[in-house]
Amino acid sequence: MEPNCDSVFAPAIPTDIHGVKILKQPSEAKLVELGVASWPIWESIPCKFPWTFKKTEMMYFLEGKVKVTIDKQHKEEEVALELMAGDLVVIPKGLTVVVDVTEAVKKHYYRDLETVKSKSPSKA
């Protein structure tokens, strides 16, 4: 099943911060509806790296914590988001961020095309 980014959160209302949508603790029914269990898994040990999203990416955090700082070109002042286990997140294409994995992370992710990264860490 290909998730529809426009209706991924319906009927719940996510937090929207500079286009990044975050839904805390979505229901099991929502995760099944989206097919999250079939998405690839990405894992990382604590590290920090820049990342640019070429396509909208959906992710569901299974473990850990990540601080995502949105690049200043996208807004007037720096904004940092903390994402953690239980968060369902949609990050829009074109967003440039710095990812700071503060606790070893494991997440499911879905995107149409690969994102472009600069200086990516190796998988844990």
N, C-alpha and C positions, 0 to 999 in steps of 0.2 A: 504494500500500500504506500503510495506517495503522499506524504503529509501536505496539507494545504496550509501554507504559512499565514494566510489571511484568517483562517478559522481555527487555528491550532488551539487557542485558549477558550473558545466559546463553550459554555456560556460564562465561564469565570472571567474576571477582569484582572489582567496582570498589571504589575507595576511597569511603567514605561519611563525609562531614563535615557534621553538622547537617542531614542529609537531602539534601545535594547529593552526587550520585554522579558520580565521575570515573573514566573508563577511559582510560589512557594508551595511545596507539598501537594502536587496535583493528585487527583484520585487515581486509583489503580485502573478504573474504567477508562479514564482519559489516556493513560499510558498505553493501554491495550488498543484503544481506538487509533492512536498514532503509529502503532507498530514499533514502539521504542525498543523492545527486546530484540528486534531483528536488525537494528542499526549497528554499525561497527562500534567497537570500543576503543578508546584512546586512554592511555595511562601515562603518568609522568611522576617522577620524583620531584621534590622541591627544586625550582629553577626559575629563571626570569628571561623572557625573550620578547621581541617585537613580533607582531602578527597583523597581516592585512587580509580582510575577508573579501574575496572576489565574488562570492555568492552569499546569499542569506544562509545562515547556519542555525540549525536547531540542535540543542543539546540537553541531555538529562544527566545530572550529576549523581553518581552512585556513592562516591566516597570523596573525602578531602575538601580542601578549600582553595579557591583561586581568587586573587585580587586582579581585576581587569581595569586598567587605567586608559581612558579614552584619550586619544591624541588631541592636542590642542587645536589642530586645524579644523576639528569638527565642532568646536564650541569656544566660548570666550574664556572659560576657566577650566582647570583640570578637574575631571570627575573620575572617581575610583569606585568600582562596584565590587562587593564581595559575593562570590557565588560559592555555593556549598552543596553537600549531599542533600538531595530532595528538591533541588531547584530545576525547573524546566525553563529553558532560556532560548530566545530567538535573537540573534545578532544580525543586523542588516548588512547587506553587501556594501562594500566600499569603506567600511569602518576600519580605521587603523588603531590598534591598541598595543599596550604593553601587558603581557600576561605574566603574573607573578604567582607561581604555584607555591602556596605557603604551607600546605599539607599535601602529602602524596595524593594524587587525584586519579579517579577512574570515572569515565563518563561515556555514555552513548552519544553519538553525534550523527547528524544527517545533513548532507549538502548536495546540491546538484552537481557541482564541479569542485575539484580540489581547490583549496585556498592557497595563496602564495605566501610563503613565509620567508623571513630573513633571519638567519641564525637560529634554527630550530634545534632544540635538544633532542637527544636520542630517546627512544621509548624506554621506559623502565622495565 
